[in-house]
Amino acid sequence: MRLFAAIEPSPEAVAQLAAAVDGVRDDVLRWSDPAGWHLTLAFYGEVGVDQVDELTERLARAARRHPATRARIAGAGRFGRTVLWAGIDGDGAALRALAGSAGAAGRRTGVGTDDRQRFRPHVTLARARGDARGRGDVRGRGDARGRGGADLRPYVARLASYAGPWWDAGAVTLFRSHPGGPGHSPRYEPLARFALTGRR
């Protein structure tokens, strides 16, 4: 099963972002379902049934070491010509540390990758049609050289000034990703949630 760890925005944050996205939504891009919006911390890929318990326990321990933090969805950006995203404001150092621990939980279980690229907290809003990576990626890797994809700059410009409400990011969720069929986004099933209970 394909698993990843993520933070879920508050319902209010999702509702306000959805209203803003409705103003730029069109048929050019494949838009993600607001019900599945999340901030990916670590993508584990295929995880064997015999590894799930260990991964769950390690992720729970990681969550206990990190404090809850405040966050909001603000601004927009793109990965090359393939992925349109909304940014995350908040304690960047705290989010990076949490993402690092979530990734380490996977590596110690024997899943995920040892990817040291800079963590960029974001919510994926849309993908260029033809981009088949409908998964809970931590980072996108679009083609910055301009081959394929779509011109995402107008969407970024229209959403750049967006700033949603603050919410308490107080838990990490372990999700299972179910692939979507043609024309449909993947479905994300929460398997477990772990409170962030560490001290500041």
PyRosetta script that sets phi, psi and omega in degrees:
from pyrosetta import init, pose_from_sequence

init()
pose = pose_from_sequence("MRLFAAIEPSPEAVAQLAAAVDGVRDDVLRWSDPAGWHLTLAFYGEVGVDQVDELTERLARAARRHPATRARIAGAGRFGRTVLWAGIDGDGAALRALAGSAGAAGRRTGVGTDDRQRFRPHVTLARARGDARGRGDVRGRGDARGRGGADLRPYVARLASYAGPWWDAGAVTLFRSHPGGPGHSPRYEPLARFALTGRR")
pose.set_psi(1, 146.2)
pose.set_omega(1, -178.4)
pose.set_phi(2, -90.7)
pose.set_psi(2, 120.8)
pose.set_omega(2, -175.1)
pose.set_phi(3, -123.0)
pose.set_psi(3, 153.6)
pose.set_omega(3, 172.4)
pose.set_phi(4, -153.7)
pose.set_psi(4, 159.8)
pose.set_omega(4, 178.0)
pose.set_phi(5, -108.6)
pose.set_psi(5, 139.8)
pose.set_omega(5, -175.3)
pose.set_phi(6, -153.9)
pose.set_psi(6, 164.9)
pose.set_omega(6, 170.0)
pose.set_phi(7, -105.1)
pose.set_psi(7, 134.9)
pose.set_omega(7, 178.7)
pose.set_phi(8, -95.8)
pose.set_psi(8, 128.1)
pose.set_omega(8, 174.7)
pose.set_phi(9, -66.5)
pose.set_psi(9, 160.0)
pose.set_omega(9, 177.8)
pose.set_phi(10, -67.5)
pose.set_psi(10, 157.1)
pose.set_omega(10, 176.6)
pose.set_phi(11, -56.3)
pose.set_psi(11, -37.9)
pose.set_omega(11, 179.0)
pose.set_phi(12, -65.0)
pose.set_psi(12, -41.1)
pose.set_omega(12, 179.1)
pose.set_phi(13, -63.7)
pose.set_psi(13, -40.3)
pose.set_omega(13, 179.0)
pose.set_phi(14, -65.7)
pose.set_psi(14, -44.1)
pose.set_omega(14, -177.7)
pose.set_phi(15, -63.0)
pose.set_psi(15, -42.6)
pose.set_omega(15, -178.5)
pose.set_phi(16, -70.0)
pose.set_psi(16, -38.7)
pose.set_omega(16, 177.4)
pose.set_phi(17, -66.3)
pose.set_psi(17, -40.5)
pose.set_omega(17, 179.1)
pose.set_phi(18, -58.8)
pose.set_psi(18, -39.9)
pose.set_omega(18, 178.8)
pose.set_phi(19, -64.1)
pose.set_psi(19, -39.6)
pose.set_omega(19, 178.8)
pose.set_phi(20, -67.7)
pose.set_psi(20, -41.7)
pose.set_omega(20, -179.0)
pose.set_phi(21, -66.9)
pose.set_psi(21, -33.1)
pose.set_omega(21, 178.0)
pose.set_phi(22, -57.2)
pose.set_psi(22, -27.2)
pose.set_omega(22, -179.8)
pose.set_phi(23, -74.6)
pose.set_psi(23, -14.1)
pose.set_omega(23, -179.6)
pose.set_phi(24, -121.8)
pose.set_psi(24, -5.9)
pose.set_omega(24, -176.8)
pose.set_phi(25, -62.9)
pose.set_psi(25, 139.4)
pose.set_omega(25, 178.2)
pose.set_phi(26, -149.1)
pose.set_psi(26, -168.9)
pose.set_omega(26, -179.7)
pose.set_phi(27, -97.8)
pose.set_psi(27, 4.0)
pose.set_omega(27, -178.3)
pose.set_phi(28, -76.0)
pose.set_psi(28, -40.6)
pose.set_omega(28, -177.3)
pose.set_phi(29, -104.5)
pose.set_psi(29, 162.7)
pose.set_omega(29, 170.9)
pose.set_phi(30, -94.7)
pose.set_psi(30, 109.4)
pose.set_omega(30, -173.9)
pose.set_phi(31, -88.2)
pose.set_psi(31, 136.9)
pose.set_omega(31, 179.3)
pose.set_phi(32, -77.4)
pose.set_psi(32, 154.2)
pose.set_omega(32, -179.7)
pose.set_phi(33, -76.2)
pose.set_psi(33, 126.3)
pose.set_omega(33, 178.5)
pose.set_phi(34, -54.3)
pose.set_psi(34, -29.3)
pose.set_omega(34, 179.2)
pose.set_phi(35, -62.9)
pose.set_psi(35, -21.1)
pose.set_omega(35, -179.4)
pose.set_phi(36, -104.3)
pose.set_psi(36, 6.2)
pose.set_omega(36, -179.1)
pose.set_phi(37, -64.5)
pose.set_psi(37, 137.5)
pose.set_omega(37, -178.5)
pose.set_phi(38, -161.4)
pose.set_psi(38, 164.9)
pose.set_omega(38, 174.2)
pose.set_phi(39, -105.5)
pose.set_psi(39, 103.4)
pose.set_omega(39, -177.7)
pose.set_phi(40, -70.8)
pose.set_psi(40, 132.4)
pose.set_omega(40, 176.4)
pose.set_phi(41, -100.2)
pose.set_psi(41, -41.1)
pose.set_omega(41, -179.3)
pose.set_phi(42, -154.5)
pose.set_psi(42, 135.3)
pose.set_omega(42, 176.4)
pose.set_phi(43, -105.7)
pose.set_psi(43, 123.6)
pose.set_omega(43, -175.2)
pose.set_phi(44, -98.7)
pose.set_psi(44, -15.3)
pose.set_omega(44, -177.5)
pose.set_phi(45, 70.0)
pose.set_psi(45, -148.7)
pose.set_omega(45, -178.2)
pose.set_phi(46, -72.4)
pose.set_psi(46, 124.0)
pose.set_omega(46, 179.9)
pose.set_phi(47, -120.7)
pose.set_psi(47, 127.5)
pose.set_omega(47, 179.0)
pose.set_phi(48, -69.5)
pose.set_psi(48, 151.0)
pose.set_omega(48, 179.5)
pose.set_phi(49, -56.3)
pose.set_psi(49, -36.1)
pose.set_omega(49, -179.0)
pose.set_phi(50, -73.3)
pose.set_psi(50, -7.9)
pose.set_omega(50, 180.0)
pose.set_phi(51, -102.9)
pose.set_psi(51, -12.0)
pose.set_omega(51, -172.3)
pose.set_phi(52, -63.2)
pose.set_psi(52, -43.5)
pose.set_omega(52, -177.8)
pose.set_phi(53, -61.7)
pose.set_psi(53, -44.4)
pose.set_omega(53, 180.0)
pose.set_phi(54, -64.7)
pose.set_psi(54, -44.1)
pose.set_omega(54, 178.6)
pose.set_phi(55, -60.8)
pose.set_psi(55, -43.0)
pose.set_omega(55, 180.0)
pose.set_phi(56, -60.3)
pose.set_psi(56, -45.1)
pose.set_omega(56, -179.3)
pose.set_phi(57, -66.4)
pose.set_psi(57, -42.2)
pose.set_omega(57, 179.7)
pose.set_phi(58, -66.3)
pose.set_psi(58, -38.8)
pose.set_omega(58, 178.6)
pose.set_phi(59, -68.5)
pose.set_psi(59, -37.5)
pose.set_omega(59, 176.3)
pose.set_phi(60, -61.8)
pose.set_psi(60, -43.0)
pose.set_omega(60, 178.3)
pose.set_phi(61, -64.5)
pose.set_psi(61, -40.4)
pose.set_omega(61, 178.3)
pose.set_phi(62, -61.7)
pose.set_psi(62, -43.7)
pose.set_omega(62, -179.5)
pose.set_phi(63, -61.5)
pose.set_psi(63, -37.3)
pose.set_omega(63, -179.6)
pose.set_phi(64, -66.2)
pose.set_psi(64, -19.0)
pose.set_omega(64, -179.0)
pose.set_phi(65, -88.7)
pose.set_psi(65, -10.4)
pose.set_omega(65, -174.9)
pose.set_phi(66, -115.2)
pose.set_psi(66, 141.1)
pose.set_omega(66, 178.9)
pose.set_phi(67, -82.2)
pose.set_psi(67, 157.5)
pose.set_omega(67, 170.2)
pose.set_phi(68, -62.7)
pose.set_psi(68, 155.6)
pose.set_omega(68, -179.4)
pose.set_phi(69, -142.4)
pose.set_psi(69, 167.2)
pose.set_omega(69, 177.1)
pose.set_phi(70, -98.0)
pose.set_psi(70, 144.1)
pose.set_omega(70, -179.8)
pose.set_phi(71, -149.9)
pose.set_psi(71, 160.7)
pose.set_omega(71, 171.0)
pose.set_phi(72, -151.0)
pose.set_psi(72, 156.9)
pose.set_omega(72, 177.1)
pose.set_phi(73, -89.6)
pose.set_psi(73, 126.2)
pose.set_omega(73, -176.5)
pose.set_phi(74, -154.2)
pose.set_psi(74, 140.9)
pose.set_omega(74, 176.8)
pose.set_phi(75, 75.6)
pose.set_psi(75, -178.1)
pose.set_omega(75, -178.7)
pose.set_phi(76, -153.5)
pose.set_psi(76, 162.4)
pose.set_omega(76, 178.8)
pose.set_phi(77, -162.7)
pose.set_psi(77, -171.6)
pose.set_omega(77, -177.5)
pose.set_phi(78, -149.2)
pose.set_psi(78, 153.2)
pose.set_omega(78, 169.0)
pose.set_phi(79, -105.8)
pose.set_psi(79, 101.0)
pose.set_omega(79, -179.5)
pose.set_phi(80, 58.0)
pose.set_psi(80, -129.4)
pose.set_omega(80, -179.4)
pose.set_phi(81, -112.0)
pose.set_psi(81, 17.0)
pose.set_omega(81, -173.1)
pose.set_phi(82, -116.4)
pose.set_psi(82, -33.7)
pose.set_omega(82, -172.3)
pose.set_phi(83, -127.3)
pose.set_psi(83, 128.3)
pose.set_omega(83, 173.8)
pose.set_phi(84, -103.4)
pose.set_psi(84, 131.2)
pose.set_omega(84, -177.8)
pose.set_phi(85, -137.0)
pose.set_psi(85, 160.3)
pose.set_omega(85, 171.0)
pose.set_phi(86, -105.3)
pose.set_psi(86, 141.4)
pose.set_omega(86, -176.7)
pose.set_phi(87, -84.4)
pose.set_psi(87, 172.2)
pose.set_omega(87, 178.6)
pose.set_phi(88, -123.1)
pose.set_psi(88, 124.3)
pose.set_omega(88, 171.4)
pose.set_phi(89, -94.2)
pose.set_psi(89, 149.9)
pose.set_omega(89, 177.1)
pose.set_phi(90, 151.2)
pose.set_psi(90, -158.6)
pose.set_omega(90, 178.8)
pose.set_phi(91, -79.8)
pose.set_psi(91, 93.8)
pose.set_omega(91, -176.2)
pose.set_phi(92, -60.1)
pose.set_psi(92, -37.9)
pose.set_omega(92, -179.7)
pose.set_phi(93, -64.8)
pose.set_psi(93, -40.7)
pose.set_omega(93, 179.7)
pose.set_phi(94, -65.6)
pose.set_psi(94, -41.6)
pose.set_omega(94, -180.0)
pose.set_phi(95, -67.7)
pose.set_psi(95, -39.5)
pose.set_omega(95, 177.6)
pose.set_phi(96, -63.9)
pose.set_psi(96, -41.4)
pose.set_omega(96, 179.7)
pose.set_phi(97, -64.5)
pose.set_psi(97, -41.2)
pose.set_omega(97, 178.8)
pose.set_phi(98, -64.7)
pose.set_psi(98, -43.0)
pose.set_omega(98, 177.6)
pose.set_phi(99, -61.8)
pose.set_psi(99, -40.2)
pose.set_omega(99, 178.0)
pose.set_phi(100, -61.4)
pose.set_psi(100, -42.1)
pose.set_omega(100, 179.3)
pose.set_phi(101, -68.2)
pose.set_psi(101, -38.3)
pose.set_omega(101, 178.5)
pose.set_phi(102, -65.4)
pose.set_psi(102, -39.6)
pose.set_omega(102, 176.5)
pose.set_phi(103, -65.5)
pose.set_psi(103, -40.2)
pose.set_omega(103, 179.6)
pose.set_phi(104, -64.9)
pose.set_psi(104, -35.7)
pose.set_omega(104, 177.1)
pose.set_phi(105, -58.8)
pose.set_psi(105, -40.2)
pose.set_omega(105, 177.8)
pose.set_phi(106, -68.5)
pose.set_psi(106, -46.9)
pose.set_omega(106, -178.3)
pose.set_phi(107, -60.8)
pose.set_psi(107, -39.0)
pose.set_omega(107, 179.8)
pose.set_phi(108, -70.1)
pose.set_psi(108, -21.7)
pose.set_omega(108, 175.4)
pose.set_phi(109, -85.5)
pose.set_psi(109, -16.2)
pose.set_omega(109, -179.1)
pose.set_phi(110, 94.9)
pose.set_psi(110, 21.7)
pose.set_omega(110, 178.6)
pose.set_phi(111, -129.8)
pose.set_psi(111, 167.0)
pose.set_omega(111, -178.2)
pose.set_phi(112, 81.4)
pose.set_psi(112, -168.4)
pose.set_omega(112, -178.2)
pose.set_phi(113, -130.6)
pose.set_psi(113, 161.2)
pose.set_omega(113, 176.1)
pose.set_phi(114, -93.7)
pose.set_psi(114, 63.0)
pose.set_omega(114, -174.4)
pose.set_phi(115, -90.3)
pose.set_psi(115, 113.5)
pose.set_omega(115, -175.6)
pose.set_phi(116, -98.6)
pose.set_psi(116, 11.2)
pose.set_omega(116, 177.8)
pose.set_phi(117, -62.6)
pose.set_psi(117, 155.6)
pose.set_omega(117, -177.6)
pose.set_phi(118, -61.8)
pose.set_psi(118, 128.4)
pose.set_omega(118, 177.7)
pose.set_phi(119, -72.1)
pose.set_psi(119, 128.0)
pose.set_omega(119, 178.3)
pose.set_phi(120, -123.2)
pose.set_psi(120, 101.1)
pose.set_omega(120, -177.2)
pose.set_phi(121, -65.0)
pose.set_psi(121, 129.8)
pose.set_omega(121, -176.6)
pose.set_phi(122, -160.9)
pose.set_psi(122, 166.1)
pose.set_omega(122, 172.1)
pose.set_phi(123, -117.7)
pose.set_psi(123, 122.2)
pose.set_omega(123, 180.0)
pose.set_phi(124, -73.9)
pose.set_psi(124, 124.0)
pose.set_omega(124, -178.9)
pose.set_phi(125, -98.4)
pose.set_psi(125, -38.6)
pose.set_omega(125, -175.2)
pose.set_phi(126, -160.6)
pose.set_psi(126, 160.8)
pose.set_omega(126, 176.0)
pose.set_phi(127, -130.0)
pose.set_psi(127, 150.8)
pose.set_omega(127, 173.4)
pose.set_phi(128, -64.9)
pose.set_psi(128, 142.9)
pose.set_omega(128, 178.5)
pose.set_phi(129, -63.9)
pose.set_psi(129, 138.3)
pose.set_omega(129, -175.3)
pose.set_phi(130, 98.7)
pose.set_psi(130, -13.6)
pose.set_omega(130, 176.0)
pose.set_phi(131, -88.6)
pose.set_psi(131, 109.4)
pose.set_omega(131, -170.3)
pose.set_phi(132, -89.7)
pose.set_psi(132, 4.7)
pose.set_omega(132, -174.2)
pose.set_phi(133, -83.7)
pose.set_psi(133, 69.9)
pose.set_omega(133, 178.8)
pose.set_phi(134, -86.4)
pose.set_psi(134, 70.8)
pose.set_omega(134, -176.2)
pose.set_phi(135, -138.0)
pose.set_psi(135, 172.2)
pose.set_omega(135, -178.4)
pose.set_phi(136, -82.5)
pose.set_psi(136, 67.8)
pose.set_omega(136, -177.2)
pose.set_phi(137, -72.2)
pose.set_psi(137, 143.6)
pose.set_omega(137, 172.2)
pose.set_phi(138, -75.7)
pose.set_psi(138, -38.8)
pose.set_omega(138, -178.5)
pose.set_phi(139, -136.0)
pose.set_psi(139, 148.5)
pose.set_omega(139, 174.7)
pose.set_phi(140, -99.6)
pose.set_psi(140, 156.8)
pose.set_omega(140, 178.5)
pose.set_phi(141, -133.3)
pose.set_psi(141, 78.2)
pose.set_omega(141, -179.5)
pose.set_phi(142, -77.1)
pose.set_psi(142, 168.5)
pose.set_omega(142, 179.0)
pose.set_phi(143, -89.2)
pose.set_psi(143, 98.1)
pose.set_omega(143, -176.9)
pose.set_phi(144, -71.3)
pose.set_psi(144, -11.0)
pose.set_omega(144, -177.7)
pose.set_phi(145, -84.1)
pose.set_psi(145, -5.7)
pose.set_omega(145, 172.4)
pose.set_phi(146, 95.6)
pose.set_psi(146, 7.4)
pose.set_omega(146, 178.1)
pose.set_phi(147, -85.9)
pose.set_psi(147, 124.9)
pose.set_omega(147, 178.0)
pose.set_phi(148, 69.8)
pose.set_psi(148, -169.4)
pose.set_omega(148, 178.4)
pose.set_phi(149, 73.1)
pose.set_psi(149, -152.4)
pose.set_omega(149, -177.3)
pose.set_phi(150, -146.0)
pose.set_psi(150, 161.1)
pose.set_omega(150, 176.2)
pose.set_phi(151, -80.6)
pose.set_psi(151, 103.6)
pose.set_omega(151, -175.9)
pose.set_phi(152, -90.8)
pose.set_psi(152, -5.1)
pose.set_omega(152, -175.2)
pose.set_phi(153, -59.9)
pose.set_psi(153, -40.1)
pose.set_omega(153, 178.3)
pose.set_phi(154, -62.4)
pose.set_psi(154, -35.3)
pose.set_omega(154, 178.5)
pose.set_phi(155, -68.3)
pose.set_psi(155, -43.0)
pose.set_omega(155, 178.4)
pose.set_phi(156, -60.1)
pose.set_psi(156, -43.8)
pose.set_omega(156, -178.9)
pose.set_phi(157, -62.0)
pose.set_psi(157, -39.6)
pose.set_omega(157, -177.1)
pose.set_phi(158, -74.1)
pose.set_psi(158, -24.7)
pose.set_omega(158, -179.2)
pose.set_phi(159, -103.4)
pose.set_psi(159, -1.2)
pose.set_omega(159, -173.4)
pose.set_phi(160, -59.8)
pose.set_psi(160, -33.9)
pose.set_omega(160, -176.1)
pose.set_phi(161, -89.8)
pose.set_psi(161, 1.4)
pose.set_omega(161, -178.1)
pose.set_phi(162, -65.9)
pose.set_psi(162, 137.5)
pose.set_omega(162, 172.9)
pose.set_phi(163, -144.7)
pose.set_psi(163, 116.3)
pose.set_omega(163, -178.2)
pose.set_phi(164, -91.2)
pose.set_psi(164, -176.4)
pose.set_omega(164, -179.1)
pose.set_phi(165, -74.3)
pose.set_psi(165, 152.1)
pose.set_omega(165, 174.1)
pose.set_phi(166, -73.4)
pose.set_psi(166, 148.0)
pose.set_omega(166, 173.0)
pose.set_phi(167, -141.4)
pose.set_psi(167, 163.7)
pose.set_omega(167, 178.6)
pose.set_phi(168, -87.7)
pose.set_psi(168, 113.2)
pose.set_omega(168, 174.7)
pose.set_phi(169, -86.1)
pose.set_psi(169, 95.1)
pose.set_omega(169, -171.1)
pose.set_phi(170, -115.7)
pose.set_psi(170, 6.0)
pose.set_omega(170, -178.2)
pose.set_phi(171, -153.8)
pose.set_psi(171, 155.2)
pose.set_omega(171, 171.8)
pose.set_phi(172, -109.9)
pose.set_psi(172, 135.8)
pose.set_omega(172, 178.8)
pose.set_phi(173, -113.2)
pose.set_psi(173, 134.4)
pose.set_omega(173, 172.3)
pose.set_phi(174, -92.3)
pose.set_psi(174, 119.8)
pose.set_omega(174, -176.7)
pose.set_phi(175, -110.9)
pose.set_psi(175, 149.4)
pose.set_omega(175, 166.4)
pose.set_phi(176, -105.8)
pose.set_psi(176, 133.3)
pose.set_omega(176, 180.0)
pose.set_phi(177, -100.1)
pose.set_psi(177, 121.9)
pose.set_omega(177, 175.6)
pose.set_phi(178, -102.7)
pose.set_psi(178, 123.9)
pose.set_omega(178, -176.5)
pose.set_phi(179, -62.3)
pose.set_psi(179, 144.8)
pose.set_omega(179, 176.3)
pose.set_phi(180, -88.7)
pose.set_psi(180, 156.1)
pose.set_omega(180, 176.2)
pose.set_phi(181, -81.7)
pose.set_psi(181, -175.6)
pose.set_omega(181, 178.7)
pose.set_phi(182, -55.8)
pose.set_psi(182, 125.0)
pose.set_omega(182, 179.4)
pose.set_phi(183, 79.9)
pose.set_psi(183, 4.0)
pose.set_omega(183, -178.3)
pose.set_phi(184, -122.9)
pose.set_psi(184, 142.9)
pose.set_omega(184, 178.3)
pose.set_phi(185, -75.5)
pose.set_psi(185, 158.4)
pose.set_omega(185, 173.8)
pose.set_phi(186, -61.5)
pose.set_psi(186, 157.5)
pose.set_omega(186, 175.1)
pose.set_phi(187, -109.2)
pose.set_psi(187, 135.9)
pose.set_omega(187, -176.8)
pose.set_phi(188, -110.9)
pose.set_psi(188, 121.8)
pose.set_omega(188, -177.9)
pose.set_phi(189, -106.5)
pose.set_psi(189, 118.1)
pose.set_omega(189, 176.9)
pose.set_phi(190, -71.6)
pose.set_psi(190, 129.5)
pose.set_omega(190, 179.4)
pose.set_phi(191, -100.5)
pose.set_psi(191, -35.4)
pose.set_omega(191, -179.2)
pose.set_phi(192, -161.3)
pose.set_psi(192, 149.8)
pose.set_omega(192, 175.5)
pose.set_phi(193, -123.8)
pose.set_psi(193, 140.8)
pose.set_omega(193, -176.4)
pose.set_phi(194, -127.8)
pose.set_psi(194, 121.9)
pose.set_omega(194, -179.3)
pose.set_phi(195, -69.5)
pose.set_psi(195, 141.7)
pose.set_omega(195, 173.9)
pose.set_phi(196, -87.0)
pose.set_psi(196, 105.3)
pose.set_omega(196, -171.7)
pose.set_phi(197, -118.7)
pose.set_psi(197, 10.3)
pose.set_omega(197, 179.2)
pose.set_phi(198, -68.9)
pose.set_psi(198, 161.4)
pose.set_omega(198, 179.1)
pose.set_phi(199, -87.2)
pose.set_psi(199, 147.7)
pose.set_omega(199, 177.6)
pose.set_phi(200, -76.4)
pose.dump_pdb("model.pdb")
